[in-house]
Amino acid sequence: MTLVRRLFPVLLMVLALCLAACGSEGDDDVVPDGSVTVDSGSSADGGSSKKAFGAVCASAGECESMNCFNFNNRGLRCTKTCTVATAATDCAPSTLGCNGMGVCKTQ
């Protein structure tokens, strides 16, 4: 029996384990632009404790704006959607403007 035939079942098991480990849990989705979206996010005491613009986040449900974006150099931060034309009002209080992906830059 060749080496490939002997290792084939082992390779299939490794592939199956890798696929199982990569499975998604919960309702959080990361969309291609780097933002994270979720349906809800309330605290355990029934109240809402949303994070402000620029705060570190793990999911959109944590943010007041419901928008948690993965900034390459800063990681996940609460931000707001914007356009270049309306960045002055969309991105207040930040004065950094709108990035090329339709979200306000954070400090």
C-alpha positions as CSV (number, residue, x, y, z in Angstrom):
1,M,0.0,0.0,0.0
2,T,1.4,3.4,-0.9
3,L,2.0,6.1,1.6
4,V,-0.7,8.3,0.1
5,R,-3.3,5.6,0.6
6,R,-2.3,5.1,4.2
7,L,-2.4,8.8,5.0
8,F,-5.6,9.6,3.1
9,P,-8.0,8.7,6.1
10,V,-5.8,10.8,8.4
11,L,-5.9,13.8,6.0
12,L,-9.7,13.5,5.8
13,M,-9.9,13.6,9.6
14,V,-7.7,16.6,9.8
15,L,-9.7,18.4,7.2
16,A,-13.0,17.6,9.0
17,L,-11.6,18.9,12.3
18,C,-10.4,22.1,10.7
19,L,-13.7,22.7,9.1
20,A,-15.5,22.1,12.4
21,A,-13.2,24.4,14.2
22,C,-13.9,27.2,11.7
23,G,-17.6,27.0,12.2
24,S,-19.5,30.2,13.2
25,E,-21.2,30.6,16.5
26,G,-23.9,33.1,17.3
27,D,-25.5,35.7,14.9
28,D,-22.4,37.9,14.4
29,D,-21.4,38.3,10.8
30,V,-18.3,40.0,9.5
31,V,-19.0,41.5,6.2
32,P,-16.2,42.0,3.5
33,D,-15.7,45.7,4.3
34,G,-14.5,44.8,7.8
35,S,-17.5,45.9,9.7
36,V,-19.3,43.6,12.1
37,T,-23.1,43.5,12.3
38,V,-25.5,41.9,14.8
39,D,-29.2,42.0,15.5
40,S,-29.2,43.0,19.2
41,G,-27.1,43.9,22.2
42,S,-28.5,44.6,25.6
43,S,-26.8,44.1,28.9
44,A,-27.6,41.3,31.4
45,D,-29.6,43.7,33.7
46,G,-32.1,44.5,30.9
47,G,-30.7,47.9,30.3
48,S,-28.7,49.1,27.3
49,S,-25.0,49.9,27.9
50,K,-23.8,50.9,24.4
51,K,-20.3,52.1,23.7
52,A,-19.6,55.5,22.3
53,F,-18.0,56.5,19.0
54,G,-14.3,55.4,18.9
55,A,-14.6,52.8,21.8
56,V,-13.1,49.4,21.4
57,C,-15.8,46.8,20.5
58,A,-16.1,43.2,19.6
59,S,-19.5,43.3,17.8
60,A,-21.8,46.0,16.4
61,G,-24.4,45.3,19.2
62,E,-22.0,46.9,21.7
63,C,-22.0,50.3,19.9
64,E,-24.5,53.1,20.1
65,S,-24.3,53.4,16.3
66,M,-24.6,49.6,15.8
67,N,-21.4,49.8,13.7
68,C,-18.2,48.1,14.9
69,F,-15.5,48.4,12.1
70,N,-12.2,46.7,11.9
71,F,-9.6,49.4,11.3
72,N,-6.4,47.7,10.2
73,N,-4.1,49.8,12.4
74,R,-6.4,50.2,15.4
75,G,-8.6,47.1,15.5
76,L,-12.3,46.9,16.1
77,R,-13.8,50.3,17.0
78,C,-17.4,51.8,17.3
79,T,-17.9,54.1,14.4
80,K,-20.6,55.6,12.2
81,T,-21.5,55.4,8.5
82,C,-20.7,58.4,6.4
83,T,-20.1,59.8,2.9
84,V,-17.2,62.2,2.0
85,A,-19.8,64.9,1.2
86,T,-21.5,64.7,4.6
87,A,-18.6,63.7,6.8
88,A,-18.6,67.0,8.8
89,T,-22.0,66.2,10.2
90,D,-21.9,62.3,9.9
91,C,-18.7,62.0,11.8
92,A,-19.1,64.6,14.6
93,P,-17.4,64.8,17.1
94,S,-14.5,63.4,15.1
95,T,-12.8,65.8,12.7
96,L,-10.9,63.1,10.9
97,G,-13.5,62.6,8.2
98,C,-14.9,59.7,6.3
99,N,-12.6,56.9,5.1
100,G,-12.9,55.3,1.7
101,M,-15.1,52.5,3.0
102,G,-18.0,54.7,4.2
103,V,-17.2,54.8,7.9
104,C,-16.0,57.7,10.1
105,K,-12.3,57.6,11.0
106,T,-11.5,57.3,14.7
107,Q,-8.6,58.5,16.8
